[in-house]
Amino acid sequence: MGHNHEHHHGHDHTHGANKKTLMISFIIITGYMIIEATGGFITNSLSLLSDAGHMLSDAISLGVAL
C-alpha cells in the first residue's frame, strides 16, 4: 500500500525585487542626506550635519549592498 505523488521543488528567487527595494532606499536616504547637509550648512546646525554624516554611512552601506 504505497502511494505515489510528485513533489515540485522549484524555487523562485526574487533578486530583482530586492535590488529594486535597495535602490529605492538608497535614493531616499541619499536625498534626505543632501537636504540635511544643506540645511545644516545654512543654519550652522551641528546636529543636522552630524545626522547627515550618519546618513552618509547608511547610504554607503546600501551602495555596497547593491
C-alpha positions in Angstrom: 0.0 0.0 0.0 2.4 2.7 -1.1 1.3 5.9 -2.5 2.9 7.9 -5.2 2.9 11.6 -5.7 5.2 14.1 -7.2 7.0 16.9 -5.4 7.9 20.1 -7.1 11.0 21.6 -5.6 11.3 24.7 -7.8 12.5 27.9 -6.2 11.5 31.4 -7.1 14.3 33.8 -6.4 13.2 37.4 -6.5 16.6 39.1 -6.5 15.3 41.8 -8.8 12.7 42.9 -6.3 15.3 43.0 -3.5 17.6 45.1 -5.7 14.8 47.5 -6.6 14.0 47.9 -2.8 17.6 48.6 -2.1 17.8 51.2 -4.9 14.7 53.0 -3.7 16.1 53.0 -0.1 19.4 54.3 -1.4 17.8 57.1 -3.3 15.6 58.2 -0.4 18.4 58.1 2.2 20.8 60.0 -0.2 18.1 62.6 -0.9 17.4 63.3 2.8 21.2 63.3 3.5 21.7 66.1 0.9 18.7 68.1 2.3 20.0 67.7 5.9 23.6 68.6 5.0 22.3 71.7 3.1 20.1 72.7 5.9 22.9 72.2 8.4 25.3 74.4 6.5 22.7 77.1 6.0 21.6 77.2 9.7 25.0 76.3 11.2 23.4 73.3 12.9 25.9 70.8 14.1 23.1 68.3 14.9 21.8 68.3 11.3 25.4 68.0 9.9 26.2 65.0 12.2 22.9 63.3 11.3 23.8 63.9 7.6 27.1 62.2 8.3 25.3 59.3 9.8 23.0 59.0 6.8 26.1 59.1 4.6 27.4 55.9 6.3 23.9 54.4 5.7 24.0 55.4 2.0 27.5 53.9 1.6 26.2 50.6 3.2 23.2 50.5 0.9 25.5 51.2 -2.1 27.8 48.3 -1.1 24.8 46.0 -0.7 23.7 47.0 -4.3 
